[in-house]
Amino acid sequence: MSHQAGSGIDSPGVQLVAERAVASFPVRELTYFLDGGPEETRMRERFEAIIEAEPIFRRSCADYSLSRPERYRLAMRKQLRLCELIKELQLTGEYATAGSDVRALRLAVHDDIGTDLQLLMFIPNLKATFSDEQLAHWLPRAEAWEVLGCYAQTELGHGSNVRALETTATYLPDSDEIEIHSPTLASTKWWPGALGRTANHAIVFARLLVAGRDLVRLSLSLSLSLSLSLSLSLSLSLSLSLSLSLSLSLSLSLTLTLTLNLTRAFTTSSCRCATWRRTG
Ligand SMILES: Cc1cc2nc3c(=O)[nH]c(=O)nc-3n(C[C@H](O)[C@H](O)[C@H](O)COP(=O)(O)OP(=O)(O)OC[C@H]3O[C@@H](n4cnc5c(N)ncnc54)[C@H](O)[C@@H]3O)c2cc1C
């Protein structure tokens, strides 16, 4: 006897139902545990039902033979429908917050959309780094998707090594503007994903140059002199309680640690972000 794929008695779906029925533990309790609680399970199931009823979110084997432009356009249509659903369902949560209604709706889609970083990286970074005045201008536009942003940190020659970024952000006092420049091939902003071509704005991580001075390098020399003065006071206090030779070796190793820590702290905080309007 032959069975149609997926519907026969031996199909994975039927086998799963049979296995679940004889589970030795309360399946629903485990579901609650995995979701985070009964309320989260109810929310997930509600949103999955809504998403499954929407033709645009249905997946088929044909999706695998789409060209990249076709897949990109389909993802944009999915993002648009998601935005409409958030309004229709009057969801108010933050996408970046685990357990929120907006995030639960997005997770019910079970697909890459390519514009996720607008909600996951761009808007949270605006909130974390902008002044109240800047936020009042940019946030409503970003939340309305009028400003669509990408996160331009990685460079072709500098992945995790953010301290070595080469792109510069030069402050121009005459026009009160910041000029962004990637002067070499290695400094080309470069990362996977679709937002680089979709976005009309970006958060750019760069070395901040003010009046011809690189503030990252300036902070490096500052941290060095600070750590030297700290090591001096440490060796003095140690020499009071320990023998002279011991205090000398201890103070040397402490100096090294302090230098590394301070250097890291200063360089991290010296990476500023800037927004610029793409004109091309
Ligand atoms: C799906 C996806 C989306 C992304 N989107 C963005 C985006 O929108 N914007 C953006 O700016 N970036 C984005 N990134 C990040 C970016 O593309 C790089 O993957 C990331 O910066 C790491 O750089 P790399 O791949 O060159 O790895 P490398 O930095 O070369 O690291 C390679 C390996 O070396 C290790 N390593 C690196 N430095 C050190 C060290 N000092 N000591 C010891 N080990 C080290 C790393 O842990 C890693 O295992 C994205 C990445 C992914 C995967």
The ligand as an ORCA input file, in Angstrom:
! r2SCAN-3c Opt
* xyz 0 1
  C      23.942     37.805      9.893
  C      24.918     38.887     10.235
  C      24.510     40.218     10.118
  C      25.402     41.229     10.420
  N      24.987     42.525     10.288
  C      25.841     43.525     10.535
  C      25.440     44.886     10.363
  O      24.308     45.173     10.029
  N      26.349     45.854     10.606
  C      27.617     45.569     11.002
  O      28.390     46.510     11.206
  N      28.046     44.292     11.191
  C      27.185     43.260     10.958
  N      27.573     41.964     11.148
  C      28.903     41.672     11.725
  C      29.994     41.575     10.683
  O      29.527     41.158      9.443
  C      31.158     40.667     11.111
  O      30.710     39.320     11.039
  C      31.671     40.898     12.493
  O      32.039     42.229     12.662
  C      32.862     39.969     12.765
  O      33.882     40.218     11.849
  P      34.560     39.068     10.946
  O      33.464     38.189     10.403
  O      35.487     39.748     10.004
  O      35.358     38.180     11.972
  P      36.771     38.538     12.666
  O      36.672     39.821     13.404
  O      37.874     38.421     11.646
  O      36.834     37.333     13.674
  C      37.096     35.993     13.223
  C      37.363     35.138     14.424
  O      38.467     35.655     15.155
  C      38.093     35.916     16.508
  N      38.739     37.171     16.966
  C      38.603     38.400     16.426
  N      39.354     39.295     17.093
  C      39.972     38.621     18.066
  C      40.889     38.970     19.084
  N      41.332     40.234     19.219
  N      41.313     38.016     19.918
  C      40.887     36.734     19.784
  N      40.029     36.330     18.829
  C      39.578     37.241     17.981
  C      36.578     36.062     16.493
  O      36.011     35.727     17.753
  C      36.203     35.072     15.420
  O      36.123     33.762     15.922
  C      26.710     40.930     10.854
  C      27.107     39.593     10.975
  C      26.222     38.589     10.681
  C      26.681     37.173     10.845
*
